């Protein structure tokens, strides 16, 4: 696990906004998530720019396509030097992603169930099981497919960690400090709770990026994690 488990989500409209946030956060944060919005605006150029500045990149594209397309896309991403890449936790997609990596250092993470999903959303897709059970099913499939870890809500972290064992990676979005707005997230926990329950990395976006002082907020969250973990 990294000494600093925070991954800041650069969910912004432009490369200029992303650069400004990275400058504000300075050496406090060395890991950034590039999601679909920023990727649509700036593509692999922003990934390369972050890497050139010595930052690590979590490329959150949630790939879900026919196996050959996934395989070839992962091969392209693996050459760029990103640390993490997400794919949907569908067996054929995950296996194709593993084949496309070609032994490079890229870590593949399978997205189990989005943290914005509630039970009604799952039922709308035709599933009758509980969300927690779906997360466990998809985590087992991820292990069988040979990916490096999963992305799951912190509410399922304990169960997911048991399935993953100690060697695979658990990244938890849907993390908010006590009293912070949940926005569109439905299944959330505090940063300290997520770490206690088995997460390796925490994705934080608006709590840090929309704070009056993002640098100070990132330090406050890290202090919150470290102080709670020392007490446990």
N, C-alpha and C positions, 0 to 999 in steps of 0.2 A: 504494500500500500504506500502511496505517496505520503510524504510528511504533511502536505496540504491536499486534502481530498476534494477541494472545491474546483468544479469545472464551471466557469462562467459562460452562460449562453449568450452569444452575440446575436440575439434576435432583433436585428435592426434592419433598416431599409437600404443602407448603402455601406460601401467600404469606408467612406469618410467617417461615418458614425462609429463603425467598428474600430477604426484606428484611434478615434478620440477616446473611446472607452479603454482600450488597451493602454494608451498613454496615461490615463488617469489612474489605472490600477497598478501600473509599473511592475515592479518585481514582486508585488504581493501575490499576483496570480500568474501561474505559468501554463495553465491549461484552459483552452477555450473550445466551446462548441460552435460549430458552423452548421446551422440548420438550413432548411429549404429556402427560407426567405432571403437570407444573405447569399446563399449559393446561387439563387436565381439572379441576384443583383451583381455579384462579383465573381462567381465561378471559382475555378481552381486557383485563380490569381491571388485571392485573399488567403487561401490555404497556404500557398507558397510564401506569401508575405509574412504570415504569422510564424511559419517555420524558420524563415530567414532571421527572424527576431529572437529565435531561441525558444519559442513557445511550442507547446504540444497542442495538437488539434484532434478534436473529436468531431468527425464528419458525420453528421446525423441526417442521412438521406433516406433511411428506412426503405431500402431497396426491396421491390416486390415486382418481379417481372418473370418472363420465361427464363429457364435456367441458363441458356446460352448468353442472353443479354446480361444477366446478373454476373455470370462468370467473367465476361469480358470487361464489364464495368469495374468489378473488383480488381482485376488485373491492372487497369489504368490507375485506380486510386492507390494501389499498393506501391506503385512506382514513385508516388509523390512524397511519401514520408509521413502521412498522417498516422496517429497512434491508434485511434478507434474509428470503425465504420459500422453503422447499423444496417441490419437487414431485418425483414419481418421473420418471425419465428414460424416459418412454413418449411417443412422438411426439405422439399425440393429446392427451395430458394437458399436455404442454409448450406446444403451440400454443394450447390453450384458456387456459392461464395467461397467456401473452403477450397474448392478446386481452382478457383481463379486467383487465389492469393499467391500461389507458386512459391510458398516457403518464405515470403518476405515477412518483415516484422509487424505488419499491420495486424491489429487485434479485431476480430469480428464479434460484434455484440448483437444478439437477437432481441428484438422488441417483442415483449410478451403481450401485454394489454396496455393500451395507452392510459396514462393517469387521468385523462379527461373523461374516460369511460365510467359510467355507472352501470348498475345491473340492467336498467332499461335499454341502454345502448347495446349491450351484449345480446339481450333477447331480440332486439331489432334485427340482428344479424342471423337469427335463427338458432342461437345456442340456448340451452335450457339449464346449463350448470351455473354455479356461482362463479363470480369473477376469480375468487381465490383458487378455485379448482382449475379454471382455464389457465391461470398463470402457472400452476404446478405442471399441468399437462405440457404446456409449451416449453417450460424449462427442461423437462425430461427430454423432449424432442431436441432441444438445443444441445444438450449434453451428448445425445446419441449422434447428432450430426457433426460433432467435433468443433463447434465454434468456441470462442474463448470466454464467453460470458453472456450475460443477459442484461436487459434494461427492464426494470420492474418497479412498481410502486413501493415505497418504504413500508406500506402496510403489509406487504407480502414478503418482506425481507427475510424474516426468520425462516419461513418455509422454503423460500428459494435457496437460501444459504445451505440448508440441510441437503437439498438435491444437488447443488453445485459442488459441495465439498469445499475445502479450503483453497484449492488451486485456481478456480475460475473466478472471473471478475463479475461483480454486481455493481451496476450503476443505477442510482435512484434519482429520477426527477420527482416532481411533486413534493419538493422539500421547502418548508416555510418555517421561519422562527415563530415562536409563540406570539400571537397578536398581529401577525402580518396577514395581509389580504390573501385569500386563496385564488382569486381571479377565476380562471376557467378550470382549475384543477379540482377534482372531486375526491381523490384518494391521496391524502397528504399526511406528513408527519414532520416533526422538527428535525433539524440537522443532527442533533445529538442522538435522538431516537433512532434515526436511520443508521448511523454509525454503530450504535450499540447492537442493533439487530442484524448486522452483517454486511452492510454496504462497504464497498471500497472507495467509491467516488460519489459525490453529490452534485447534481446539476442545479445551479441557482441562476435565475434570470432576473426578473423584474425586481426582486427584493434588493439586489445589488445594483443592477444597471439603471434603475429608475430612482435610486436613492439620491438625496440631496448631495451626499458625498460618497460615491461608490467605493472609494478606497477605504474610508473609515468603516463603512458597512461590511466590507469583506473582512476586515480585521476583527470586527465585532463578532461576526459569525464564526470565524476560526477560533476566537477566544471562547465562545460559547461551547463549541465542540470539545476543545481541549480541556476546559474546566470540568465539563460534565463527565468526560471519559476518565479523568483522574479520580473523580469521586466514585466511579463504578467499580 
